[in-house]
Amino acid sequence: METALRPLGTVMTLIEKLGHEVTYAYEDLVFINHNDFLLQFDAADPNALDLFFNTECDAKEADEVAGRMIPEGIQQGLLIRRKGTYTMTEAENNNLQITFNP
């Protein structure tokens, strides 16, 4: 099975242009500074990403980020879809558990 290359560099440029910073990328997830939101690459389309906001992120701030990110993503050739929220908790062995709430 062949995996399409994900445009992480384009995503990083987009995030920086919006005043944020990619702090970590793991498999299909892209973590952003302060964990207010994260992006998840779509398995079927490497240029499509799902946008999830931390449940602790202020709703007005989430609306502002999505309102700027989605159109800017289109200009960069990325389809960004606002999907829902997530929570992050500490699990055993210093691992993190992420729970998505669509």
Secondary structure, 3 states (H helix, E strand, C coil): CCCCCCCHHHHHHHHHHCCCCEEEEECCEEEEHHHCEEEEECCCCCCEEEEEEECCCCHHHHHHHHHHHHHHHHHCCCEEEEEEEEEEEECHHHCEEEEEEC
